[in-house]
Amino acid sequence: MKTSVTTPDSKKEKSPESKRAWKKIEVVGIVLLGICMLLLMFSPTSLSGLFNSIMESVQPVVVDVFLTGVVGTAIIVSVIIGRLLERLGFTDALVRIFVPAMKLIGVNPAVIIPSVYNIFGDINAAGKISGPILKRAGATKDEQKLAVATMVQSQQSFSTFMLGMMALTFAGVNVFVVVLLAVFMPLIVSPLLLSKVLYRDVKRVEIGNLPTFTPERDFLPTMFSAAREGVELLLLILIPAVALVFAVIGVLDYIGIWATIESSLGSVMLFLNIHPETGVLSILVSPTLAMGQLQAMAGEIDPSLVVGSFVLASSGLPLSAVFGQVPVVWAESSDLSEREAMGAAVLGITMRLATAFVIAFFVTPLVV
């Protein structure tokens, strides 16, 4: 007759499971549930008010600006133009032009491509087109971060550039010097500085080791695919990212702290020699809109404020692009994660703020 032997391990296996310990996120959920229940009992309109505040922040941007406005159309057209330029050899020509400078710095010349596409078109189209180009060129992750940080230091709209130059002219500023220092110098200075200080995993690449980037597809299929790609970029990537950013703004506005944040931004702009009103517009809404307002008042305000506002607007702003659009687009198109792309974009915008202050404070007296 066999008898079963009971070991300590078998007792442990047969004993009932002890209750599971609370996780931190479960505690957060319980607290949130409790707050919601209290609001339903004592202030039932609060939750609906919060939802309405979010809707009022998101709807004008998503619908009026992106879906039915000029910005959404501009994004689609920018992708079409970018793909057309690529098909006509524009990318390969850029690589050849920047190879000598990037060889001296010791960086893959493809890091400049997003910045140039950004100047000619749109920051979202620049990422969509340039991300795969960087991967084909064998750019390291540090070089891709370097490309993002450099890209957000150039304007993402040709209309911003033209309106800004008008403002500089009305303010009596030497346009050529400011444009040279603010738009073209960062294309060289940023890779040189960041590759030595932060993004050091870079390598010198000879032109013979780079692939060609001009597609061999026929023009008609290329244009049709570009139009479809532009619509997909707008609807599936950009609008969700923008909606998220402005939903957060709606929450901050509802709890009463967004007005304080806006006024604090204006004070920071004035401290940095940037016109407060147009500086805040560039950061929160649209650099193009900011330059449109600036050129109307440029002859009546301090030229240093005009220069500072122009330099700031000539960037990858607004913040919805830095924290929403750029991370999402580059995570889809490159080897970078959303967090890595966002970190590089924030670094680039920080450098742009410093550039705006330096040029406005030190250069303006020499060019007026």
Secondary structure as UniProt FT lines:
FT   HELIX           8..14
FT   HELIX           24..42
FT   HELIX           45..59
FT   HELIX           60..67
FT   HELIX           70..87
FT   TURN            88..89
FT   HELIX           90..105
FT   HELIX           109..112
FT   HELIX           113..120
FT   HELIX           123..136
FT   TURN            137..138
FT   HELIX           141..151
FT   TURN            152..153
FT   HELIX           158..170
FT   TURN            171..172
FT   HELIX           175..179
FT   HELIX           180..184
FT   HELIX           186..197
FT   HELIX           207..209
FT   HELIX           219..232
FT   HELIX           233..238
FT   HELIX           239..254
FT   TURN            255..256
FT   HELIX           258..271
FT   TURN            272..273
FT   HELIX           276..284
FT   HELIX           287..297
FT   HELIX           298..300
FT   HELIX           303..313
FT   HELIX           319..320
FT   HELIX           321..325
FT   HELIX           326..333
FT   HELIX           338..358
FT   HELIX           359..363
FT   HELIX           364..367
//
